[in-house]
Amino acid sequence: MKKTSSWRLSHIMALALLRCRPKPILLVTAALLVASLCVLSFLVIDADFSPDVSGIPESEELIDVGNHLGSGNTIAIALASDDPFSASSFEALDRLHRNLLVFNAQWLLQSVLDLSLPSLADGELGMVPLAPDARTARANLAKSPLLSSLFLSDDGLSWIIVLTLKDGNDPEIWFPELTRLKSDYSGLHLSGIPWLEVSYHAVLAKNFIILLSLAEGMLFFLYVVLLRSPVSALLLWAASTVPTVMLCAVFSVSGTALGVYTLLAPFLTLALSTSYAMHLFYGWSQNRRDLRSTIQSRGPVILLDALTTLLGFASLFLSPVRQIRPLGLFTIIGVCISLLTTFFVFTAFLRVFGMHIPLHPEDAGLQKKRSASRQPVRWVPAAILFGFILLLTVPGLRSIQIGYDVSDMLLPWSEQARDLAFLEQSFGSLDEIIIEIDSGTEGSLGTLEEFRRIQSMQQNIAALHGVRSVLGYVDLVSESLRNLYGTDQSSQAQNDADVAETLELAGNNKAGTLVSRLIDPAWGKTWISVRLDHHERRPPIPGLVGQIKKLIHDYDLDARLGGRVLLQSLMTTRFVADQAFSLGVLFVGYVVLLSLVFRSIRLGLLSLIPSLFSIMTILGLMGLLGWKLNNIHAVAFAAIAGISVDSSIMFLMIDCNPATNRALRDATFLLCTALFMLVFSSFFNIVQTALLCILGLIISLFGVFYFLGLFKR
């Protein structure tokens, strides 16, 4: 070996590590491990589905939608029956309504029993309930398709109730009550972001503990099978477990919640620490317990591997979405802890217990010979295989879609997914786009001119593909006039007085909770709710928003948009675009770094082939399966890019003997095993991410063995 800078670095590393006393290191590690276990009880787990777009400049144009359905702060309840207007069904609805009113400090309630409309009774103008009994409710809803769509399902067999949580609501109060009602009423379906978040809070905590324990147990079993030595398996298992436990302790100490995104960090730390320890152990076994030679040959390679992984997850810091950044930060912390554990703790284990560890049978008499001289690369079958994969994935690359829906997070067979699917099929999507129109003048919305202009715009919006219904104050006025005079012709406002008097009457009598949601008391500002169709039957949100904005411009209205669906669409679109840019910057950084290390631009470029090929294949597969590319999937590409480049570095920097190939194979196998436990998660997007990572790592490993093996010959 020439005395290059790499040789000097490895020599210094070997001297520094071998001068450290192993027993104090193990004692300090044991103390830190005990302390970490003690603080794990303070670990906060939070299933937060809300999009955080505070770092995206475009979000400043969106309004706070307050207590509208589109706020993401609402819960929809469907009460199904064979005939909702039968005496028993209407009685069940009334009983459910009264049970929910007991907790009116927690939410605003909107149901058919909560709405009143103007009416002429005995020659006097007043407000009467829309549905005082089943017969009246049937008659009133039959006359009004709009009100029917608000309170009845499309098939007419389910009543709909919408709860909007108030500020300061306490989930410990309303969640047990809704859970009890769900068990008391047959045919009751619940969904909505707050309900799902609280439901999955306990599920996430239970999932994390079970899945991490399964991953740890499976790794130990595989260590025993691969190494054929319980002592070796125990030491490697400890080297991979310690960083994971310490990272969880960092979560506890920092007060950072372990959520849907950051759940991946402990599993990635477990996988990476396994890889580093495996490579060091196989090198130690190959060098016949010569720790100095092992550190000199494998130390710089592991450091370079870790550096490329750090660069991969550092790319997440470029994301404007704040929910993603903690995943990058804590994975980087996990990589650093893994490096310290591998070089200090694991080497201390080897120095203390090394003589009791049998060498792997395949390493006992191994000579360092290049595999290319006796194991020719069979590149023709490999080329055929990869060509076949490309033929399958190219159509998928052309059909890849970007998007996100709440249903993407739920397992299709879970109770929550079934309830959400029932509500979406019978009630339309729970997503709304809220249009806030500010006339700038108090009372102007009570004029006939503004009324007709907004009414015309609403009709055009309702005709757009993907829009299920549109509700505004003009609809409340029209329904009130129809209720007063009994005909569709009479429901059209004829003058300013029709509009103003109807609004004044409805406002004074508080016509349910609709009035406050549709117009402000001064009649200068109004809100229009655009309820979207089921997510599978509507166009992409950005295109639909563009059409709505064009209509607003055509009618010369001062309006802004809002709604959770817009926040989620904005976050997903910006994140994927920024992630594509950051991956491009990352690959350029890889080429520069590896070209300097290998002193060859050609090798720097070649080392990226397996990673690029696996990412392209994964994208194509997602297109074929119809999986939409969103935030959590984009994180998988950062993991694939960082980890797959590690295998390329290991293959190119170390002589390609059977021990090296076996280390790469076994390390990748164990990485995939740790990530495979996430397949049993209750979150479908986590399952998808785990499967994509596993498949990407396997494809990149084949690329390393065949493509890089061919070029290295």
SVG drawing of the C-alpha trace seen along z (x, -y; Angstrom):
<svg xmlns="http://www.w3.org/2000/svg" viewBox="-103 -50 107 73">
<polyline fill="none" stroke="black" stroke-width="0.4" points="0.0,0.0 1.3,-3.4 1.6,-6.0 -1.1,-8.2 -3.3,-10.5 -5.8,-7.7 -3.1,-5.4 -2.0,-8.1 -5.6,-8.6 -6.1,-4.9 -2.8,-4.6 -3.7,-7.4 -7.2,-5.9 -5.7,-2.5 -3.2,-4.0 -5.8,-6.2 -8.3,-3.4 -5.8,-0.8 -4.5,-3.2 -7.9,-3.5 -8.5,-1.2 -11.5,1.1 -12.8,1.7 -13.5,-2.0 -15.1,-2.4 -17.5,0.5 -18.2,-0.8 -19.1,-4.3 -21.2,-2.7 -23.1,-0.6 -23.8,-3.7 -25.0,-5.7 -27.2,-2.8 -28.8,-2.6 -29.4,-6.3 -30.9,-6.1 -33.3,-3.3 -34.3,-5.5 -35.3,-8.5 -37.2,-6.4 -40.3,-6.7 -40.4,-10.4 -40.5,-9.6 -43.4,-11.5 -45.2,-9.9 -47.6,-12.0 -49.5,-11.0 -49.8,-14.5 -51.3,-14.5 -51.5,-18.3 -49.4,-19.8 -46.8,-22.4 -46.3,-24.9 -45.0,-27.8 -41.7,-27.6 -43.3,-27.9 -43.8,-31.5 -46.9,-30.6 -48.7,-29.6 -49.0,-33.3 -51.5,-33.7 -53.8,-31.1 -56.4,-32.1 -57.2,-30.6 -60.5,-28.8 -61.7,-28.8 -64.5,-26.5 -65.3,-25.3 -65.2,-21.6 -62.1,-22.3 -60.1,-23.4 -59.0,-19.8 -60.4,-20.4 -63.7,-18.7 -65.2,-15.3 -67.8,-13.8 -70.4,-11.3 -72.6,-9.2 -75.6,-7.3 -76.7,-4.7 -80.1,-3.0 -82.4,-1.3 -84.8,-4.3 -83.5,-7.5 -87.0,-9.0 -88.5,-6.1 -89.6,-6.8 -86.9,-4.7 -84.1,-6.1 -85.2,-9.7 -85.5,-9.0 -81.9,-7.6 -80.7,-10.7 -82.4,-12.9 -81.0,-10.9 -77.5,-11.1 -77.9,-14.9 -78.8,-15.4 -75.9,-13.3 -73.5,-15.4 -75.0,-18.7 -74.0,-17.8 -70.4,-18.4 -71.1,-21.7 -68.1,-23.2 -65.9,-21.0 -67.4,-21.5 -69.8,-23.3 -72.6,-21.0 -74.1,-21.0 -77.0,-18.6 -80.4,-18.7 -81.9,-19.2 -79.8,-22.3 -81.0,-24.3 -83.9,-26.8 -85.3,-28.7 -87.6,-31.7 -91.3,-30.9 -94.7,-32.6 -96.8,-31.1 -100.2,-32.6 -99.2,-35.6 -96.1,-36.3 -92.6,-36.0 -90.4,-33.8 -87.9,-31.0 -89.0,-27.4 -86.9,-24.2 -86.0,-22.5 -86.7,-19.0 -89.0,-19.1 -90.1,-15.5 -89.4,-12.9 -92.3,-13.8 -91.4,-17.5 -87.7,-16.7 -88.5,-14.4 -90.7,-17.1 -88.2,-19.9 -85.2,-18.0 -87.0,-16.7 -87.6,-20.3 -83.9,-21.3 -81.1,-19.3 -78.6,-21.6 -79.8,-20.9 -80.2,-17.3 -76.5,-17.1 -75.6,-18.7 -77.4,-16.4 -78.0,-13.2 -75.8,-10.8 -75.9,-10.4 -77.9,-7.2 -80.3,-8.8 -79.7,-6.2 -77.4,-8.0 -77.7,-11.1 -74.6,-13.3 -73.5,-15.3 -70.4,-17.5 -68.5,-18.5 -66.1,-21.4 -63.7,-21.3 -63.4,-24.6 -60.2,-26.1 -59.1,-24.6 -60.9,-21.3 -59.7,-18.4 -59.4,-15.0 -59.4,-13.2 -63.1,-14.4 -64.5,-14.1 -62.6,-11.0 -64.0,-8.6 -67.5,-10.0 -67.3,-9.5 -65.8,-6.0 -68.8,-5.1 -71.3,-6.5 -69.7,-4.5 -70.2,-1.3 -73.8,-2.3 -75.1,-3.1 -75.1,-0.4 -74.3,-1.9 -72.3,-4.8 -69.2,-5.8 -66.7,-8.4 -63.8,-10.1 -61.9,-13.3 -58.4,-14.5 -58.8,-15.0 -60.5,-11.6 -57.7,-9.8 -54.9,-11.7 -56.2,-10.7 -57.1,-7.2 -53.6,-6.6 -51.8,-8.2 -52.1,-5.0 -51.6,-2.9 -48.4,-4.6 -46.9,-4.1 -47.9,-0.5 -46.6,0.1 -43.3,-1.5 -42.5,0.6 -43.7,3.9 -42.0,3.3 -38.7,2.2 -38.7,5.2 -39.4,7.5 -36.6,5.9 -34.1,6.4 -35.2,10.0 -35.0,10.9 -31.6,9.3 -30.2,11.4 -31.7,14.6 -30.1,13.8 -26.8,13.0 -26.7,16.5 -27.7,18.1 -25.1,16.1 -22.2,16.2 -22.9,19.6 -21.7,18.3 -24.0,17.0 -21.1,14.9 -20.4,13.2 -24.2,12.7 -24.6,11.2 -21.7,8.7 -23.0,7.6 -26.5,7.3 -25.3,5.1 -23.3,2.9 -26.5,2.3 -28.9,2.0 -27.0,-0.6 -27.1,-3.4 -30.9,-2.8 -31.6,-3.0 -29.4,-6.1 -31.2,-7.8 -34.6,-7.2 -33.1,-8.8 -32.1,-11.8 -35.7,-12.1 -36.8,-12.0 -34.2,-14.5 -34.8,-17.0 -38.6,-16.8 -39.1,-16.0 -42.2,-13.9 -41.7,-10.6 -44.3,-11.0 -45.3,-9.5 -42.2,-10.9 -39.5,-10.6 -40.6,-7.0 -38.1,-6.0 -35.1,-7.5 -34.6,-4.7 -35.1,-2.0 -32.6,-3.6 -30.1,-3.9 -30.6,-0.3 -30.0,0.7 -26.9,-1.5 -25.2,-0.5 -25.7,3.1 -24.0,2.4 -21.0,0.7 -20.5,3.4 -20.9,6.2 -18.2,4.7 -15.8,4.2 -16.4,7.7 -15.9,9.4 -12.7,7.5 -11.5,8.5 -12.4,12.1 -10.7,12.0 -7.5,10.5 -7.4,13.3 -8.2,11.1 -5.6,8.4 -7.5,5.3 -4.9,2.9 -5.0,4.1 -8.8,4.2 -9.0,0.6 -6.4,-0.5 -8.3,1.3 -11.9,0.8 -11.9,-2.3 -11.6,-4.9 -14.1,-3.0 -16.7,-3.0 -16.1,-6.7 -16.6,-7.5 -19.7,-5.3 -21.1,-7.3 -20.2,-10.6 -22.2,-9.7 -25.1,-8.7 -24.9,-11.9 -25.0,-13.9 -28.1,-11.9 -30.1,-12.8 -28.6,-16.3 -30.5,-16.9 -33.7,-16.9 -32.6,-20.1 -33.2,-21.8 -36.9,-21.0 -39.3,-23.9 -41.5,-21.4 -40.5,-21.6 -42.0,-18.2 -39.3,-16.5 -36.3,-18.3 -36.3,-16.4 -36.1,-13.1 -32.9,-14.3 -31.5,-15.7 -32.1,-12.7 -30.9,-10.2 -27.7,-12.2 -27.4,-12.0 -28.1,-8.2 -25.3,-7.8 -22.8,-9.7 -23.8,-7.5 -23.4,-4.4 -19.9,-5.4 -18.8,-6.1 -20.3,-2.7 -18.7,-0.8 -15.2,-2.3 -15.0,-2.5 -17.5,-0.1 -17.4,2.7 -13.6,2.6 -13.5,2.7 -15.8,5.8 -13.4,7.4 -10.3,6.6 -11.9,8.1 -13.8,11.0 -12.0,11.5 -10.2,14.7 -13.5,16.3 -15.0,15.6 -14.5,18.2 -13.5,17.1 -15.9,17.6 -15.1,20.9 -14.9,19.2 -12.3,16.8 -10.0,19.3 -7.7,19.9 -8.7,17.0 -6.1,15.4 -6.6,11.9 -7.1,12.6 -9.2,10.5 -12.4,12.2 -12.2,11.0 -9.3,13.5 -11.4,16.6 -15.0,15.5 -15.8,13.9 -18.8,11.5 -21.7,13.0 -22.7,9.7 -25.0,11.1 -27.6,12.5 -27.3,9.3 -27.8,7.1 -30.9,9.1 -32.3,8.9 -31.8,5.1 -33.1,4.6 -36.3,6.4 -36.6,4.3 -36.3,1.1 -38.9,2.3 -41.3,2.8 -40.6,-0.5 -40.3,-3.0 -44.2,-3.0 -44.5,-3.6 -42.1,-6.5 -44.4,-8.2 -47.5,-7.7 -46.0,-8.7 -48.3,-11.1 -47.7,-13.5 -50.3,-13.9 -51.5,-13.1 -54.8,-12.1 -55.5,-11.1 -56.6,-7.7 -53.0,-7.1 -51.9,-6.8 -54.5,-4.2 -54.3,-0.5 -57.1,0.4 -58.5,3.1 -58.5,1.0 -61.6,-0.2 -60.6,-3.8 -60.1,-3.3 -63.5,-1.6 -65.2,-4.4 -63.4,-7.0 -64.3,-5.1 -67.9,-4.9 -68.2,-8.7 -66.4,-9.5 -68.6,-7.2 -71.8,-8.4 -71.0,-12.0 -68.2,-12.9 -64.8,-14.0 -64.3,-15.5 -62.0,-18.0 -63.2,-21.6 -61.7,-24.6 -62.8,-27.8 -63.1,-31.0 -63.1,-34.2 -64.6,-37.2 -64.0,-40.6 -66.2,-43.3 -64.4,-46.0 -67.7,-47.7 -70.0,-46.8 -73.5,-45.8 -72.5,-45.5 -73.2,-41.7 -76.8,-42.5 -77.3,-44.1 -78.9,-42.3 -75.9,-43.2 -73.3,-41.5 -75.7,-38.6 -76.2,-37.8 -72.5,-38.2 -71.5,-35.7 -74.4,-33.4 -73.2,-33.3 -69.7,-32.5 -70.8,-29.7 -72.8,-28.1 -69.7,-28.1 -67.5,-26.6 -70.1,-23.9 -69.8,-22.9 -66.1,-22.2 -64.9,-18.6 -64.1,-17.4 -66.4,-19.7 -69.3,-17.9 -71.2,-20.9 -70.8,-24.6 -72.4,-26.4 -72.5,-30.1 -74.7,-32.7 -76.6,-33.1 -77.8,-29.5 -79.0,-30.2 -81.0,-33.2 -82.4,-31.2 -83.5,-28.3 -85.1,-30.8 -87.1,-32.4 -88.2,-29.0 -89.3,-28.0 -91.2,-31.3 -93.0,-31.2 -92.9,-27.6 -91.7,-27.7 -88.4,-27.7 -89.3,-30.9 -89.9,-32.7 -86.5,-31.6 -84.8,-34.1 -84.1,-37.4 -85.8,-40.2 -84.5,-43.2 -82.1,-44.4 -84.8,-44.0 -85.2,-40.2 -81.5,-39.7 -81.1,-42.1 -84.3,-41.1 -83.6,-37.4 -80.1,-37.7 -81.2,-39.9 -83.9,-37.5 -81.5,-34.5 -78.8,-36.3 -81.0,-37.5 -82.4,-34.0 -79.1,-32.2 -80.2,-29.8 -78.1,-26.9 -74.4,-27.3 -74.5,-28.0 -74.9,-31.7 -71.7,-32.4 -69.8,-30.1 -71.1,-31.8 -71.2,-35.6 -69.9,-38.0 -72.4,-40.1 -71.5,-43.3 -72.2,-41.7 -68.9,-42.8 -67.1,-39.4 -68.4,-36.0 -67.1,-32.4 -67.9,-29.9 -67.4,-26.2 -66.4,-24.2 -66.7,-20.6 -64.6,-18.3 -65.5,-15.0 -63.9,-11.7 -60.1,-11.9 -60.1,-9.2 -62.7,-11.1 -61.2,-14.6 -58.3,-16.2 -55.1,-17.3 -55.7,-20.0 -53.3,-22.6 -55.2,-22.4 -58.6,-22.7 -57.3,-25.7 -56.1,-27.4 -59.6,-27.1 -61.2,-28.6 -58.8,-31.5 -59.5,-32.2 -63.3,-32.4 -62.6,-34.7 -60.6,-37.0 -63.2,-36.9 -65.8,-38.1 -63.5,-40.8 -63.8,-39.7 -61.3,-40.3 -61.0,-36.7 -58.5,-34.4 -58.5,-30.6 -57.9,-28.3 -58.4,-24.8 -56.4,-21.9 -56.4,-20.2 -54.6,-23.2 -52.0,-23.2 -51.4,-19.5 -51.2,-19.9 -48.8,-22.8 -46.6,-21.0 -46.4,-17.8 -45.8,-19.7 -43.1,-21.9 -41.5,-19.1 -41.2,-16.7 -39.8,-19.5 -37.3,-20.6 -36.4,-17.0 -35.7,-16.4 -33.5,-19.5 -31.7,-18.4 -31.1,-14.9 -29.5,-16.4 -27.2,-18.6 -26.5,-15.5 -25.5,-13.4 -23.2,-16.1 -21.6,-16.3 -21.2,-12.5 -19.4,-12.7 -17.0,-15.4 -16.3,-13.6 -15.8,-10.2 -13.8,-11.5 -11.4,-13.1 -11.3,-9.9 -10.7,-7.5 -8.7,-10.1 -10.8,-9.3 -13.9,-11.0 -14.8,-7.8 -15.0,-5.9 -16.9,-8.7 -19.5,-8.6 -19.6,-4.8 -20.2,-4.5 -23.6,-6.3 -24.9,-3.8 -26.5,-1.4 -28.1,-4.2 -29.5,-6.0 -30.8,-2.7 -32.6,-1.7 -34.3,-5.1 -35.5,-5.0 -36.8,-1.5 -38.6,-2.5 -40.2,-5.5 -41.4,-3.3 -42.8,-0.7 -44.7,-3.4 -46.2,-4.5 -47.3,-1.0 -48.8,-0.4 -50.6,-3.7 -48.8,-4.9 -48.7,-8.7 -45.3,-10.3 -45.6,-12.3 -43.6,-13.5 -42.8,-10.2 -42.0,-8.5 -39.5,-11.1 -37.7,-10.4 -37.1,-6.9 -35.0,-8.2 -32.7,-10.0 -32.2,-6.7 -31.6,-4.7 -29.2,-7.3 -27.2,-7.4 -27.1,-3.7 -26.7,-2.3 -23.6,-4.5 -22.1,-2.9 -22.1,0.4 -20.4,-1.0 -17.7,-2.6 -17.2,0.7 -16.9,2.6 -14.5,0.2 -12.2,-0.5 -11.7,3.0 -10.3,5.9 -13.1,7.9 -12.6,11.2 -15.4,13.5 -15.3,11.9 -16.0,8.5 -18.9,9.8 -20.3,11.7 -20.1,8.6 -22.0,6.6 -24.6,9.3 -25.1,10.0 -25.1,6.3 -27.7,5.5 -29.8,8.5 -29.8,7.3 -30.6,3.8 -33.6,5.0 -34.6,7.2 -34.6,4.2 -36.7,2.1 -39.0,5.1 -40.5,4.8 -42.0,1.5 -44.2,3.5 -46.3,4.4 -47.0,0.8 -50.6,-0.5 -49.7,-3.4 -49.9,-2.5 -47.4,-5.1 -44.8,-3.7 -45.4,-0.3 -44.9,-1.6 -41.7,-3.4 -40.3,-0.3 -41.0,1.8 -39.6,-0.8 -36.4,-1.1 -36.0,2.7 -36.5,3.1 -34.2,0.2 -31.4,1.6 -31.7,5.0 -31.6,3.6 -28.6,1.4 -26.7,4.4 -27.2,6.3 -26.0,3.2 -22.9,3.1 -22.0,6.8 -22.7,6.8 -22.3,3.3 -19.4,2.2 -17.9,5.7 -17.9,5.6 -16.2,2.1 -13.7,3.1 -12.5,6.0"/>
</svg>
